[in-house]
Amino acid sequence: MVLGIIALAMIIITVLGRVLSALQPPSFAGHRIAVTLALHFTKRRPSAPPVDTTKTPGDVVNTWVGGPVIATNFADPSFIEVNGVYYAFVTNRYMNPRDGQVNIQVAVSKDFSTWNLTGQDALPNVGPWSTGTFTWAPDVIQLDDGSFVMYYSSKHSNQTRRHCVGAATSKTIMGPYAPLPEPLAYPLAQGGAIDPDGFKDVDGNSLNNRTSSIINPTPLMLQQVNSKDGNTLVGAPTQLLDRGPEDGPLIEAPSMMRAADILGKNPVYILFYSSNVFTTAQYSINYATSKNGIKAPYTKAAAPLLQTGDNAGKLFGPGGLDVGVGGQKVVFHSGYDGGSIVHQMWTGQIAVNGTTVYI
């Protein structure tokens, strides 16, 4: 751990317990296991100034939603900008028998509007701890040395009804990423872990982890990691948020940002998350805020940021929002029910005024 910390990075994860089969879609009857984790990195100095997307008098901030920018199944998207190019990484996709499975899909854009699928598998080897199946919700961060760490979740080989969060590394953004031999987060007794999200902070903070189910509590947790390698855990996780009656059986898919005023003061931490079951119209994108530090209690917004029927009725069960390092650009998926649910990728731009997010 680096002394004199003024910047940190973290990963957010979701932990799920048992979900009643009555609330599951037919293909997920029985137990659904998931975890959301947030890793937190420590550094001597921030790689960028504090995020400032707060509106001030006279400012004109454009907010928008556009899409779908990828019309095929491209679920749980995250993105990163490297040298002026945007890279999106998403959940596995089963191709035809000849092509096999793509564990982590990748798309590329130079303008954040036109995206092209690369056809490349960024994680051809999921790791010895995994069954190599159901590889979900990747997130990629760049370390200070220019290398990259990918966080993802996959089924554990010893308990195949449970997911764990793993990490993989690469010298280049496109990979292929090499997995660590053991998972980072494996709360198997709590139901497992999914949906990791990396976040670099300018003050010292930690990693997020969540447990979610209709029976058990479903907290989002924060866990610090070392900034040099992005995969060494520092200390114990801290609970940030739990589901409430308004969230249905679970909350998941966290993503964190830090907003500040025009002088870089009065920071607000904004924790985005998704509520309800991802195959239903009730699935929605929500957020909670903290004005007293990243570990302080979070207050949920009164209404979803995005829900079914938004954008002139084009959105169905939007979820999995990921906010970029700049605190303005976002990606998320929205279902299109054309006989079967297809989770297409959409893009957008947000603005923040105090503790209120606009899109």
C-alpha positions as CSV (number, residue, x, y, z in Angstrom):
1,M,0.0,0.0,0.0
2,V,1.4,3.4,-1.0
3,L,1.9,5.9,1.8
4,G,0.6,9.5,1.5
5,I,-2.4,8.4,-0.6
6,I,-4.2,11.1,-2.5
7,A,-5.8,8.9,-5.1
8,L,-7.4,5.5,-5.1
9,A,-9.0,3.0,-7.4
10,M,-11.7,0.4,-6.6
11,I,-14.0,-2.3,-8.1
12,I,-17.7,-2.6,-7.4
13,I,-19.3,-6.1,-7.3
14,T,-22.7,-7.5,-6.7
15,V,-23.3,-10.5,-4.4
16,L,-26.5,-12.4,-4.7
17,G,-28.2,-15.0,-2.5
18,R,-31.1,-17.3,-3.4
19,V,-33.8,-15.8,-5.6
20,L,-37.2,-17.4,-5.5
21,S,-38.0,-19.4,-8.6
22,A,-41.3,-17.6,-9.0
23,L,-39.4,-14.4,-9.7
24,Q,-37.0,-16.0,-12.1
25,P,-37.5,-16.2,-15.9
26,P,-38.0,-19.8,-17.0
27,S,-34.4,-20.3,-18.0
28,F,-33.2,-19.2,-14.6
29,A,-35.5,-21.2,-12.4
30,G,-34.1,-22.3,-9.1
31,H,-31.2,-20.3,-7.6
32,R,-29.7,-17.3,-9.4
33,I,-26.3,-16.4,-8.0
34,A,-24.6,-13.1,-8.5
35,V,-22.2,-10.6,-6.9
36,T,-21.3,-7.0,-7.6
37,L,-17.8,-5.9,-6.6
38,A,-15.9,-2.6,-6.8
39,L,-12.2,-2.5,-6.6
40,H,-10.4,0.5,-5.4
41,F,-6.8,1.5,-6.3
42,T,-4.2,3.5,-4.4
43,K,-1.8,5.9,-6.1
44,R,0.5,8.8,-5.1
45,R,-1.2,11.3,-7.4
46,P,-4.4,11.3,-9.4
47,S,-4.2,10.5,-13.1
48,A,-6.8,13.2,-13.8
49,P,-8.4,16.1,-11.9
50,P,-11.6,15.6,-10.0
51,V,-14.6,15.0,-12.2
52,D,-16.7,18.1,-12.7
53,T,-20.0,17.7,-14.4
54,T,-21.9,20.0,-12.1
55,K,-24.1,22.6,-13.7
56,T,-23.3,26.2,-12.7
57,P,-25.2,29.4,-13.6
58,G,-24.8,30.1,-17.3
59,D,-23.6,26.6,-18.2
60,V,-25.2,24.7,-21.0
61,V,-24.9,21.0,-20.6
62,N,-26.2,18.7,-23.4
63,T,-27.7,15.5,-22.2
64,W,-28.8,12.8,-24.6
65,V,-29.6,9.1,-25.2
66,G,-28.7,7.5,-28.5
67,G,-29.1,4.0,-29.9
68,P,-29.1,1.3,-30.3
69,V,-25.5,1.6,-31.4
70,I,-25.1,-2.2,-31.4
71,A,-28.3,-4.0,-32.3
72,T,-27.1,-7.5,-31.6
73,N,-26.9,-9.0,-28.1
74,F,-24.3,-6.9,-26.3
75,A,-25.2,-7.0,-22.6
76,D,-23.7,-5.5,-19.5
77,P,-21.4,-3.0,-21.4
78,S,-18.5,-1.1,-20.0
79,F,-16.2,1.2,-21.9
80,I,-12.8,2.9,-21.7
81,E,-11.2,5.6,-23.8
82,V,-7.6,5.0,-24.8
83,N,-5.7,7.4,-27.1
84,G,-8.9,8.9,-28.5
85,V,-10.5,5.5,-29.2
86,Y,-13.4,4.0,-27.3
87,Y,-13.5,0.3,-26.4
88,A,-16.6,-1.5,-25.1
89,F,-16.4,-4.9,-23.4
90,V,-19.5,-7.0,-22.7
91,T,-20.8,-10.3,-21.5
92,N,-20.2,-13.6,-23.3
93,R,-22.0,-14.6,-26.4
94,Y,-22.6,-18.1,-27.7
95,M,-21.9,-18.2,-31.4
96,N,-22.8,-21.0,-33.9
97,P,-21.2,-24.4,-33.1
98,R,-18.4,-23.8,-35.7
99,D,-17.3,-20.6,-34.1
100,G,-17.9,-21.6,-30.4
101,Q,-18.2,-19.2,-27.6
102,V,-16.8,-15.6,-27.3
103,N,-16.2,-15.1,-23.6
104,I,-15.8,-11.3,-23.7
105,Q,-17.1,-9.4,-26.8
106,V,-15.3,-6.2,-27.9
107,A,-16.5,-3.2,-30.0
108,V,-14.6,-0.1,-31.0
109,S,-15.6,3.5,-31.8
110,K,-13.7,6.6,-32.8
111,D,-16.6,9.0,-32.1
112,F,-18.8,7.2,-29.5
113,S,-21.6,7.0,-32.0
114,T,-20.5,4.5,-34.6
115,W,-19.4,1.2,-33.1
116,N,-17.9,-1.8,-34.8
117,L,-17.8,-5.3,-33.4
118,T,-14.2,-6.7,-33.7
119,G,-15.2,-10.4,-33.5
120,Q,-12.3,-10.8,-31.1
121,D,-12.5,-12.6,-27.7
122,A,-10.6,-10.5,-25.2
123,L,-10.6,-13.3,-22.7
124,P,-10.1,-16.6,-24.5
125,N,-9.0,-18.3,-21.2
126,V,-11.3,-17.5,-18.3
127,G,-9.0,-19.0,-15.7
128,P,-8.4,-22.4,-13.9
129,W,-10.9,-21.6,-11.2
130,S,-13.8,-21.1,-13.6
131,T,-16.0,-23.5,-15.6
132,G,-15.3,-21.2,-18.6
133,T,-19.0,-20.5,-19.0
134,F,-21.4,-17.7,-18.1
135,T,-18.7,-15.0,-18.2
136,W,-20.4,-11.8,-17.4
137,A,-20.1,-8.0,-17.1
138,P,-16.4,-7.2,-17.7
139,D,-14.8,-3.9,-16.8
140,V,-11.4,-2.7,-17.9
141,I,-9.1,-0.1,-16.2
142,Q,-5.7,1.2,-17.1
143,L,-2.9,1.2,-14.5
144,D,-0.3,4.0,-14.2
145,D,2.3,1.9,-16.1
146,G,0.0,1.8,-19.1
147,S,-1.1,-1.8,-18.8
148,F,-4.7,-3.0,-18.3
149,V,-6.7,-5.0,-15.8
150,M,-10.0,-6.6,-16.7
151,Y,-12.5,-7.6,-14.0
152,Y,-15.2,-10.1,-14.8
153,S,-17.4,-12.8,-13.2
154,S,-17.8,-16.5,-14.1
155,K,-19.0,-19.7,-12.7
156,H,-16.8,-21.4,-10.1
157,S,-15.6,-24.9,-11.0
158,N,-16.2,-26.3,-7.5
159,Q,-19.7,-24.8,-7.1
160,T,-21.1,-24.4,-10.6
161,R,-24.2,-22.6,-9.4
162,R,-22.1,-19.8,-8.0
163,H,-20.2,-16.9,-9.7
164,C,-17.0,-15.4,-8.5
165,V,-15.2,-12.2,-9.6
166,G,-11.9,-12.7,-11.4
167,A,-9.2,-10.5,-12.8
168,A,-7.0,-10.7,-16.0
169,T,-4.2,-8.5,-17.2
170,S,-2.9,-7.3,-20.6
171,K,-0.2,-5.0,-21.9
172,T,-2.6,-3.8,-24.7
173,I,-6.2,-2.7,-24.5
174,M,-7.5,-5.4,-26.9
175,G,-5.7,-8.2,-25.1
176,P,-5.9,-11.2,-25.1
177,Y,-6.1,-10.8,-21.3
178,A,-4.3,-13.4,-19.1
179,P,-6.4,-14.5,-16.1
180,L,-5.1,-14.7,-12.5
181,P,-5.0,-18.3,-11.2
182,E,-7.5,-17.5,-8.4
183,P,-10.6,-15.3,-8.2
184,L,-10.5,-11.9,-6.4
185,A,-13.9,-12.3,-4.7
186,Y,-15.5,-15.6,-4.0
187,P,-18.2,-15.3,-1.3
188,L,-19.6,-18.7,-2.2
189,A,-21.5,-19.0,1.1
190,Q,-23.3,-15.8,0.4
191,G,-24.3,-16.8,-3.1
192,G,-21.3,-15.7,-5.2
193,A,-20.3,-12.4,-6.9
194,I,-20.9,-10.7,-10.2
195,D,-20.8,-7.3,-12.0
196,P,-17.3,-5.9,-11.1
197,D,-16.7,-2.2,-11.8
198,G,-13.3,-0.4,-11.5
199,F,-13.1,3.2,-10.2
200,K,-10.2,5.5,-9.6
201,D,-10.8,8.1,-6.8
202,V,-8.9,11.2,-5.9
203,D,-9.2,10.8,-2.2
204,G,-8.6,7.2,-0.9
205,N,-11.5,4.9,-1.1
206,S,-12.3,1.2,-1.5
207,L,-14.1,-1.6,-3.5
208,N,-17.8,-2.3,-3.9
209,N,-19.5,-5.7,-3.4
210,R,-23.1,-6.6,-3.2
211,T,-25.3,-9.5,-2.1
212,S,-28.7,-9.7,-3.6
213,S,-31.8,-12.0,-3.4
214,I,-35.4,-12.1,-2.4
215,I,-34.5,-13.8,0.8
216,N,-31.2,-12.4,1.9
217,P,-29.9,-8.8,2.1
218,T,-28.2,-7.6,-1.1
219,P,-25.6,-5.0,-0.2
220,L,-23.3,-3.2,-2.6
221,M,-19.8,-3.3,-1.1
222,L,-16.6,-1.3,-1.6
223,Q,-13.2,-3.0,-1.6
224,Q,-9.8,-1.3,-1.9
225,V,-7.1,-2.7,-4.1
226,N,-3.4,-1.8,-4.6
227,S,-2.9,0.6,-7.5
228,K,0.3,-0.9,-8.8
229,D,-1.2,-4.2,-9.9
230,G,-5.0,-3.6,-9.6
231,N,-5.6,-7.0,-8.0
232,T,-4.2,-7.1,-4.5
233,L,-6.9,-6.5,-2.0
234,V,-6.3,-3.9,0.7
235,G,-8.4,-4.3,3.9
236,A,-11.9,-5.5,4.3
237,P,-14.9,-4.5,2.1
238,T,-17.4,-1.8,3.2
239,Q,-21.1,-1.9,2.6
240,L,-22.5,1.1,0.6
241,L,-26.0,0.2,-0.3
242,D,-28.7,-2.5,0.0
243,R,-31.9,-3.2,-1.9
244,G,-35.2,-1.9,-0.7
245,P,-38.8,-2.8,-1.5
246,E,-38.8,-0.5,-4.5
247,D,-35.9,-2.5,-6.0
248,G,-37.7,-5.9,-6.3
249,P,-35.6,-9.0,-5.6
250,L,-32.2,-7.4,-6.3
251,I,-29.9,-4.5,-7.1
252,E,-26.8,-5.1,-9.4
253,A,-24.5,-3.7,-12.0
254,P,-22.9,-0.8,-10.0
255,S,-20.8,2.0,-11.5
256,M,-19.3,4.8,-9.6
257,M,-18.3,8.4,-10.4
258,R,-17.3,11.5,-8.4
259,A,-18.6,15.0,-9.2
260,A,-17.5,18.3,-7.8
261,D,-18.3,21.9,-8.1
262,I,-16.5,24.3,-10.5
263,L,-13.6,24.8,-8.0
264,G,-13.3,21.0,-7.5
265,K,-14.8,21.2,-4.0
266,N,-17.9,19.7,-2.4
267,P,-17.6,16.3,-4.0
268,V,-20.6,14.1,-4.5
269,Y,-20.1,10.4,-5.0
270,I,-22.7,8.9,-7.4
271,L,-23.4,5.1,-7.4
272,F,-25.4,3.9,-10.4
273,Y,-27.1,0.5,-10.2
274,S,-29.8,-1.5,-11.7
275,S,-33.0,-2.8,-9.9
276,N,-35.3,-5.8,-10.5
277,V,-34.9,-8.7,-12.9
278,F,-33.0,-8.0,-16.1
279,T,-35.4,-9.8,-18.4
280,T,-38.5,-7.8,-17.3
281,A,-40.0,-4.4,-18.0
282,Q,-39.4,-3.5,-14.3
283,Y,-35.6,-3.5,-14.8
284,S,-34.3,0.1,-14.5
285,I,-31.3,2.3,-14.0
286,N,-31.1,4.0,-10.7
287,Y,-28.6,5.9,-8.6
288,A,-27.7,6.9,-5.0
289,T,-25.5,9.8,-3.8
290,S,-23.2,10.6,-0.9
291,K,-21.9,14.0,0.0
292,N,-19.8,12.8,2.9
293,G,-17.2,10.6,1.2
294,I,-17.2,7.4,-0.7
295,K,-17.9,5.2,2.3
296,A,-20.6,7.4,3.8
297,P,-24.3,6.4,3.7
298,Y,-25.9,6.8,0.2
299,T,-29.3,8.3,-0.4
300,K,-31.3,6.8,-3.3
301,A,-32.8,9.1,-5.9
302,A,-36.6,9.4,-5.8
303,A,-37.0,8.1,-9.3
304,P,-35.1,5.9,-11.9
305,L,-32.7,7.6,-14.2
306,L,-33.9,5.4,-17.1
307,Q,-36.8,2.9,-17.2
308,T,-39.1,1.1,-19.7
309,G,-40.9,3.6,-22.0
310,D,-38.3,6.3,-21.8
311,N,-36.7,7.8,-25.0
312,A,-40.1,8.0,-26.8
313,G,-41.0,4.5,-25.8
314,K,-37.9,2.9,-27.3
315,L,-36.3,1.6,-24.0
316,F,-37.3,-1.8,-22.5
317,G,-35.8,-2.8,-19.2
318,P,-32.7,-0.6,-19.5
319,G,-29.8,-1.5,-17.1
320,G,-26.1,-2.1,-16.7
321,L,-25.1,1.6,-17.0
322,D,-21.4,2.3,-17.0
323,V,-20.1,5.9,-16.6
324,G,-16.8,6.9,-18.1
325,V,-13.8,8.4,-16.4
326,G,-14.9,11.9,-17.5
327,G,-18.2,11.5,-15.7
328,Q,-20.3,12.4,-18.7
329,K,-20.4,9.7,-21.3
330,V,-22.3,6.5,-20.4
331,V,-23.2,3.2,-22.0
332,F,-26.0,0.8,-21.0
333,H,-28.1,-2.0,-22.5
334,S,-31.8,-2.0,-23.3
335,G,-33.9,-5.0,-24.3
336,Y,-35.7,-5.4,-27.5
337,D,-38.4,-8.1,-27.4
338,G,-38.7,-9.4,-30.9
339,G,-39.7,-12.9,-29.8
340,S,-36.7,-13.1,-27.5
341,I,-34.9,-10.5,-25.4
342,V,-31.9,-9.0,-27.1
343,H,-29.9,-6.6,-25.0
344,Q,-28.7,-3.9,-27.3
345,M,-26.1,-1.3,-26.4
346,W,-27.0,2.4,-26.1
347,T,-25.0,5.4,-25.4
348,G,-25.7,8.7,-23.7
349,Q,-24.4,11.8,-21.9
350,I,-25.3,12.8,-18.4
351,A,-25.1,16.0,-16.4
352,V,-25.0,16.5,-12.6
353,N,-26.5,19.3,-10.5
354,G,-25.8,18.8,-6.9
355,T,-27.1,15.4,-6.1
356,T,-29.4,15.1,-9.2
357,V,-28.3,13.4,-12.4
358,Y,-29.9,14.3,-15.7
359,I,-29.9,12.4,-19.0
